[in-house]
Amino acid sequence: MKLPPHLLDEIILSLGEVFVGKRYADKVIEFTFKRHRKWGSRDRRIFAESIYECVRWWRWFWYLAGLPDEEHTQPENITPERLWRVWAAYWISNGRDLPKDENAPEVKPEDVMKRAKAGASPAIRAAIPDWLEARGSLELGAAWPALRESLNLPADVFMRVNTIKNDRRALREKLGQEGYETEAVDQVPSALRLKQRANLFGTDSYKAGLFEVQDAASQLIAPFLQPEPGMRVIDACAGGGGKALHLAAIMRNKGRLLALDIHAWKLAELRKRASRAGVDIIEAREIEGSKTVKRLAQKADRVLLDVPCSGMGVLRRNPDAKWKLSDTEIDRLIALQAEILESYSRMVAPGGKLVYATCSILPSENERQVQAFLAKHGEEWTLEEELHRTPETGAFDGFYAARLMRKAAEKNDEPKVPNVEEAPNVEAVPNTPAV
């Protein structure tokens, strides 16, 4: 395959943006495409695949290039020459001949293939940090090796049908007319899978609000909350609003749906998406400290807590996250999740239900959080059901969800007023990326 020199230059430059500039791969690709609007589909495909695969397998290709392992995350040691060597290792590993360039560093294919057959640690072969290998082994035991391998598989593209405007059959026909072939997803009535990867955001169907791009596993969360038309529902960590929009569709756009977030810009994006989707029951409200929680105490029939998490279940979609995370950061998130569950659960009315959800596969972020909460509040809350999805069992992302029910108030019970002094300051609470 002949590779134009200008394309290779952009690949090396963009890899530097990701690993030295600490930018996210998808944003780097998007920015590059905007600068090169005349690139054809072939150049775009080669560029995007090179970036994503080098990011996904970064530590492995760094090793195959013969570079010191301890330097693969040190920006000062990630030079343009070394970036070229890493890309060359990726190119050779895929059975391709390197382009002839007298000025490029020499990388011998036989050396790359020899290293590939030599012994390397499981973490290097799986292209993950050592801390993640240690935590995964500790928390998941015998299940970890298969999970570890699955996290490097490219993820499919799924859509959620907006049932306020159409149904799955109608959307399939519409997308087919636009040149996109899809298939229905078993056990997820709202989902379609795109048979061949493509950018759907420019389609007429998307602009008309007929669907949202959302993983099939993520589409299981909103119905798991069991919302009904006319209910008072709160999405307390709404982000860009993917799950809030799904909740509104299940509620048939009837009732009241409050979407909370600490970031005004995310709520602004939610309002745009709601308008496109034809949803008018969502009120997007910025969290202004613990007073927001106090005012909403025992007001909701249903509360969704899609809490900030490590994202270990969606590394296939966000491979660069593993190079930006740390063991210390996950510990911080675990503490934050416990605070959110403790504080925000107060918004559920007696007899109401709450779903705690993450896009993580780590028990410390999932069932252990719920177990700790119930150990403190078991007299008031009961666990109804849990959901686990892991990527090695199918095409879906990894996630966890638990549905809890709050004890119904007895006739003579006085309404409980939460002690505001005990509520954590939620102004610093981040939210997970919109899905």
C-alpha positions in Angstrom: 0.0 0.0 0.0 1.5 3.3 -1.1 1.4 5.9 1.6 1.6 9.6 0.6 4.3 11.5 2.5 2.0 14.2 3.6 -0.3 11.7 5.2 2.5 10.1 7.2 3.6 13.5 8.4 0.2 14.2 9.7 0.1 10.8 11.5 3.3 11.5 13.3 2.3 15.0 14.2 -1.1 13.8 15.5 0.4 11.0 17.6 2.6 13.7 19.2 -0.5 15.7 20.0 -2.0 12.7 21.8 1.0 11.5 23.8 3.0 14.7 24.3 0.2 17.3 24.1 -2.2 15.1 26.1 -5.1 15.6 23.8 -7.8 13.0 23.2 -7.4 11.0 20.0 -10.9 11.6 18.7 -10.5 15.4 19.0 -7.2 15.3 17.2 -8.7 13.3 14.4 -11.7 15.6 14.1 -9.4 18.7 14.0 -7.1 17.1 11.4 -10.1 16.3 9.2 -11.3 19.9 9.4 -7.8 21.1 8.3 -7.8 18.6 5.3 -11.3 18.7 3.9 -10.0 17.6 0.5 -8.8 14.3 1.8 -10.5 11.3 0.2 -12.2 8.5 2.1 -9.0 6.3 1.7 -6.7 8.9 3.3 -9.2 9.5 6.1 -9.5 5.8 6.8 -5.7 5.2 6.9 -5.2 8.2 9.1 -7.9 7.4 11.6 -6.9 3.7 11.8 -3.3 4.6 12.3 -4.0 6.9 15.1 -6.5 4.7 16.9 -4.4 1.5 16.6 -1.2 3.2 17.7 -3.0 4.7 20.7 -4.7 1.4 21.5 -1.5 -0.7 21.3 0.9 2.1 22.2 3.0 0.2 24.8 3.2 -2.9 22.6 4.3 -1.1 19.4 6.8 0.9 21.5 8.2 -2.4 22.7 8.3 -3.8 19.1 10.2 -0.7 18.0 12.9 -1.6 20.5 12.4 1.4 22.7 12.9 1.5 26.5 9.7 0.4 28.1 10.0 2.7 31.1 10.0 5.8 28.8 6.7 5.0 26.9 4.7 7.5 29.0 7.3 10.2 29.4 6.5 13.1 27.1 10.1 14.3 27.1 11.2 11.0 25.6 8.5 10.8 23.0 10.3 12.4 20.1 9.2 12.6 16.4 11.8 10.0 15.6 10.4 7.6 18.2 6.9 8.3 17.1 7.9 7.3 13.5 9.4 4.1 14.9 6.3 3.2 16.8 4.1 3.8 13.7 6.6 1.7 11.7 6.2 -1.2 14.1 2.4 -0.9 13.8 2.7 -0.8 9.9 5.0 -3.8 9.8 2.9 -5.8 12.3 0.0 -5.5 9.8 2.0 -7.0 7.0 2.7 -3.8 5.1 6.0 -2.5 3.6 7.4 0.7 4.9 7.5 3.6 2.5 10.9 4.4 1.1 12.3 7.5 2.8 16.1 8.1 3.1 15.5 10.6 5.9 13.4 8.3 8.0 15.0 6.2 10.9 15.8 2.7 9.9 13.4 0.1 11.3 14.1 -3.5 10.2 11.0 -5.7 9.8 12.9 -8.8 10.9 13.8 -7.0 14.2 10.1 -6.1 14.8 8.9 -9.7 14.1 11.7 -11.2 16.3 10.6 -9.0 19.3 6.9 -10.0 18.6 7.9 -13.7 19.1 10.0 -13.0 22.2 8.8 -13.1 25.8 7.1 -10.0 27.1 5.0 -9.3 30.2 1.2 -9.7 30.0 0.8 -5.9 30.5 3.1 -5.1 27.6 1.5 -7.6 25.3 -2.0 -6.2 26.2 -0.7 -2.7 25.9 -1.9 -1.5 29.3 -0.2 0.2 32.3 1.3 -2.0 35.0 -1.0 -0.4 37.6 -4.0 -1.5 35.6 -2.7 -5.1 35.2 -2.2 -5.2 39.0 -5.7 -3.8 39.8 -7.5 -5.9 37.3 -5.8 -9.1 38.6 -6.6 -8.1 42.2 -10.2 -7.2 41.7 -11.3 -9.6 38.9 -9.0 -12.6 39.5 -9.5 -15.4 36.9 -11.9 -13.3 34.8 -9.3 -10.6 34.2 -7.2 -12.2 31.3 -10.2 -12.6 29.0 -11.5 -9.1 29.9 -8.0 -7.6 29.4 -7.9 -9.0 25.8 -11.4 -7.8 25.0 -10.6 -4.2 25.9 -8.4 -3.9 22.8 -11.1 -5.0 20.3 -12.5 -2.2 18.2 -16.1 -1.3 19.2 -19.1 -1.4 16.9 -21.2 1.7 16.2 -24.8 1.5 17.7 -27.7 3.9 17.4 -30.7 4.4 19.7 -34.0 4.9 17.8 -35.8 8.0 19.0 -39.3 6.4 19.5 -40.9 9.9 19.9 -40.4 10.4 16.2 -40.2 6.9 14.6 -39.6 3.2 15.2 -36.7 0.8 14.5 -38.1 -0.5 11.2 -38.8 3.0 9.9 -35.3 4.2 10.8 -33.6 1.2 9.2 -35.5 2.0 6.0 -34.6 5.7 6.2 -30.9 5.0 6.8 -30.9 2.4 4.0 -32.1 5.1 1.6 -29.2 7.2 2.8 -26.7 4.4 2.1 -26.2 3.0 5.5 -26.9 -0.7 6.2 -27.9 -1.6 9.8 -29.2 -4.5 11.8 -31.4 -4.9 14.8 -29.8 -5.8 18.1 -31.3 -8.7 20.0 -32.5 -7.9 23.6 -32.2 -4.2 23.1 -35.4 -3.0 21.4 -34.2 0.5 20.8 -30.8 -0.4 19.2 -29.5 -0.7 15.7 -25.9 -1.7 14.8 -24.1 -0.1 11.8 -22.7 -2.9 9.7 -19.8 -0.7 8.4 -18.2 2.1 10.4 -19.2 5.5 9.2 -19.8 9.1 10.5 -23.5 9.4 11.0 -23.7 13.0 12.3 -24.1 14.5 8.8 -27.0 12.3 7.8 -30.5 13.7 7.3 -31.9 11.2 9.8 -29.6 12.5 12.5 -30.3 16.1 11.8 -34.0 15.3 12.0 -33.6 13.8 15.5 -34.5 10.2 14.4 -31.7 8.7 16.4 -28.8 9.2 18.8 -25.4 7.4 18.6 -25.3 5.4 21.8 -23.8 2.0 22.7 -26.3 -0.9 23.0 -25.2 -1.6 26.6 -25.8 2.0 27.6 -29.3 1.7 26.2 -30.2 -0.8 28.8 -29.8 1.7 31.7 -32.8 4.0 31.1 -35.4 1.2 31.0 -33.8 -0.5 34.0 -34.8 2.5 36.0 -38.5 1.6 35.2 -39.7 5.2 34.4 -43.3 5.7 33.4 -45.2 8.5 31.7 -46.2 11.2 34.1 -43.5 10.5 36.7 -41.1 12.9 38.3 -37.6 11.7 37.2 -34.2 13.1 37.9 -31.0 12.3 35.9 -28.6 13.6 38.5 -25.3 13.3 36.5 -26.8 14.1 33.1 -23.7 15.2 31.2 -24.6 15.7 27.5 -28.0 14.0 28.1 -27.9 10.7 26.2 -29.7 8.8 28.9 -32.0 11.7 29.8 -33.2 11.7 26.2 -33.8 7.9 26.4 -35.8 8.4 29.6 -37.9 11.0 28.0 -38.7 8.7 25.1 -39.7 5.9 27.5 -41.9 8.4 29.3 -43.5 9.2 25.9 -42.6 12.9 26.6 -45.0 13.0 29.5 -44.2 14.0 33.0 -41.2 16.0 34.4 -37.6 15.1 33.8 -35.0 17.1 35.6 -31.4 16.9 34.2 -28.7 18.0 36.6 -25.1 18.7 36.0 -22.3 20.9 37.4 -21.2 21.9 33.9 -23.3 24.5 32.1 -21.8 23.8 28.7 -22.9 20.1 28.9 -26.5 21.2 29.8 -26.4 23.6 26.8 -25.6 20.7 24.6 -28.4 18.7 26.2 -30.9 21.4 25.3 -29.8 21.3 21.7 -30.2 17.6 21.5 -33.6 17.7 23.2 -34.8 20.2 20.7 -33.6 18.1 17.8 -35.3 15.0 19.4 -38.6 16.7 19.9 -38.4 16.4 23.7 -40.0 19.1 25.8 -40.3 17.6 29.3 -36.6 18.0 30.2 -35.5 20.8 32.4 -31.8 21.2 32.4 -30.5 22.7 35.7 -27.0 23.5 36.8 -26.0 22.1 40.3 -25.2 25.0 42.6 -23.8 23.2 45.6 -25.5 21.1 48.3 -28.6 23.5 48.3 -29.7 21.9 45.0 -29.9 18.5 46.6 -31.7 19.9 49.7 -34.4 21.5 47.6 -35.0 18.2 45.8 -35.1 16.0 48.9 -37.8 13.2 48.5 -39.2 14.9 45.3 -38.5 12.2 42.7 -40.2 9.0 41.8 -37.1 7.8 40.0 -33.4 9.0 40.2 -30.6 7.9 37.9 -27.0 8.2 39.1 -24.8 7.6 36.2 -21.8 8.5 38.3 -18.3 9.6 37.3 -16.1 6.5 36.9 -12.9 5.2 35.5 -14.5 4.2 32.2 -12.7 0.8 32.3 -15.7 -0.8 30.5 -15.4 1.6 27.5 -11.7 1.5 26.8 -12.4 0.1 23.3 -14.0 3.4 22.5 -11.6 5.6 24.4 -8.3 3.7 24.2 -6.2 6.8 25.2 -8.0 6.9 28.6 -5.8 4.1 29.9 -2.7 6.3 29.3 -4.3 9.3 31.1 -5.7 7.5 34.1 -3.8 6.4 37.2 -4.4 4.1 40.2 -4.6 7.2 42.4 -7.3 8.8 40.2 -9.4 5.7 40.4 -9.2 5.7 44.2 -10.4 9.4 44.1 -13.3 8.4 41.9 -14.3 5.6 44.2 -14.5 8.0 47.1 -16.5 10.5 45.0 -19.0 7.8 43.9 -19.7 6.9 47.5 -20.3 10.6 48.3 -22.7 11.0 45.4 -24.7 7.9 46.3 -25.0 9.0 49.9 -26.1 12.5 49.1 -28.2 12.2 45.9 -30.2 9.2 47.1 -32.0 11.7 49.3 -33.8 13.0 46.3 -35.8 9.7 46.0 -39.3 9.9 47.4 -40.5 7.1 49.8 -41.5 4.2 47.6 -39.4 5.5 44.7 -36.4 3.9 43.0 -32.8 4.7 42.2 -30.4 3.3 39.7 -26.6 3.5 40.4 -24.7 3.0 37.2 -21.1 3.1 35.9 -19.3 2.2 32.7 -16.7 0.4 34.7 -15.9 -3.3 35.1 -14.2 -2.9 38.5 -16.1 -4.3 41.5 -14.7 -1.5 43.7 -16.7 1.0 41.6 -19.7 -1.2 41.2 -21.3 -3.8 43.5 -19.0 -2.9 46.4 -20.3 0.7 46.4 -23.9 -0.6 46.6 -23.0 -3.1 49.3 -21.4 -0.4 51.4 -24.4 1.9 50.9 -26.8 -0.9 52.0 -24.7 -1.7 55.0 -25.4 1.8 56.3 -29.0 2.2 55.0 -30.4 -1.3 54.7 -33.3 -0.5 56.9 -34.5 2.1 54.4 -33.4 0.7 51.0 -33.5 -2.7 49.3 -31.6 -4.0 46.3 -34.1 -5.1 43.6 -31.8 -6.1 40.7 -28.3 -5.8 39.3 -27.0 -5.7 35.7 -23.5 -6.7 34.6 -22.2 -6.4 31.1 -18.6 -7.1 30.1 -17.1 -6.7 26.6 -15.6 -10.2 26.4 -19.2 -11.7 26.4 -20.3 -9.9 23.2 -20.1 -6.7 21.2 -21.4 -4.4 24.0 -19.4 -2.2 26.3 -18.8 -3.0 29.9 -21.1 -1.5 32.5 -22.8 -2.1 35.9 -26.2 -1.0 37.2 -28.1 -1.6 40.4 -31.7 -0.7 41.1 -32.6 0.2 44.7 -36.0 0.8 46.1 -36.7 3.2 49.0 -39.0 1.9 51.7 -42.5 3.4 51.3 -43.6 5.8 54.0 -46.1 4.5 56.5 -49.2 6.5 57.2 -48.0 8.0 60.4 -44.4 8.7 59.2 -43.3 12.3 59.2 -41.4 13.4 56.1 -37.7 13.1 56.8 -35.7 16.3 56.3 -32.0 15.6 55.4 -29.3 17.2 57.5 -27.8 19.6 55.0 -24.6 19.9 57.0 -23.9 16.2 56.3 -24.2 16.6 52.5 -20.9 16.8 50.6 -20.1 19.8 48.5 -21.0 18.7 45.0 -19.6 21.7 43.2 -16.5 19.8 42.4 -18.2 16.7 41.2 -17.2 15.9 37.6 -19.5 14.0 35.2 -18.8 11.2 32.8 -18.6 11.9 29.1 -21.9 12.1 27.3 -23.0 8.9 25.6 
